[in-house]
Amino acid sequence: MVKKRKVIWPDISKQQLREAYNYIKKDSLKNAEKVRKAIVASTMGLCDQPNMHKTDKYKNDNDGTFRAYEIFHYRVAYQVTEMEIIIIRVRHTSMEPLKY
């Protein structure tokens, strides 16, 4: 039996999601909640299929464990390890991407 990986949200990623929520909330609380819930739910789906998204083109020397996808104009970057899915970054797609 394959053990499910655990999704880890480091503090910086939590803060980025909170900032996105607060920004959207200025115009619509309903939309802010919708986007936040969708992003969090999408990361939970990674437990079963961690490699379902393409490798992260902004990761320098990516060994294939760094992946990313877009949802509601937000880009979620994550790393797949043997035991965990680590959410690295959540940013709006209009923001200048950073190599890391």
Secondary structure as the mmCIF struct_conf table of DSSP 4:
data_model
#
loop_
_struct_conf.conf_type_id
_struct_conf.id
_struct_conf.beg_label_comp_id
_struct_conf.beg_label_asym_id
_struct_conf.beg_label_seq_id
_struct_conf.end_label_comp_id
_struct_conf.end_label_asym_id
_struct_conf.end_label_seq_id
HELX_LH_PP_P HELX_LH_PP_P1 VAL A 2 ARG A 5
STRN STRN1 LYS A 6 ILE A 8
HELX_RH_AL_P HELX_RH_AL_P1 ASP A 11 LYS A 25
TURN_TY1_P TURN_TY1_P1 LYS A 26 ASP A 27
HELX_RH_AL_P HELX_RH_AL_P2 LEU A 29 MET A 44
HELX_RH_3T_P HELX_RH_3T_P1 GLY A 45 CYS A 47
TURN_TY1_P TURN_TY1_P2 ASP A 48 ASP A 48
TURN_TY1_P TURN_TY1_P3 PRO A 50 ASN A 51
BEND BEND1 MET A 52 HIS A 53
STRN STRN2 THR A 55 THR A 55
TURN_TY1_P TURN_TY1_P4 LYS A 57 TYR A 58
BEND BEND2 LYS A 59 LYS A 59
TURN_TY1_P TURN_TY1_P5 ASN A 60 ASP A 61
BEND BEND3 GLY A 64 GLY A 64
STRN STRN3 PHE A 66 ILE A 71
TURN_TY1_P TURN_TY1_P6 PHE A 72 HIS A 73
STRN STRN4 TYR A 74 VAL A 80
BEND BEND4 GLU A 82 MET A 83
STRN STRN5 GLU A 84 HIS A 92
TURN_TY1_P TURN_TY1_P7 THR A 93 SER A 94
BEND BEND5 MET A 95 MET A 95
HELX_LH_PP_P HELX_LH_PP_P2 GLU A 96 PRO A 97
#
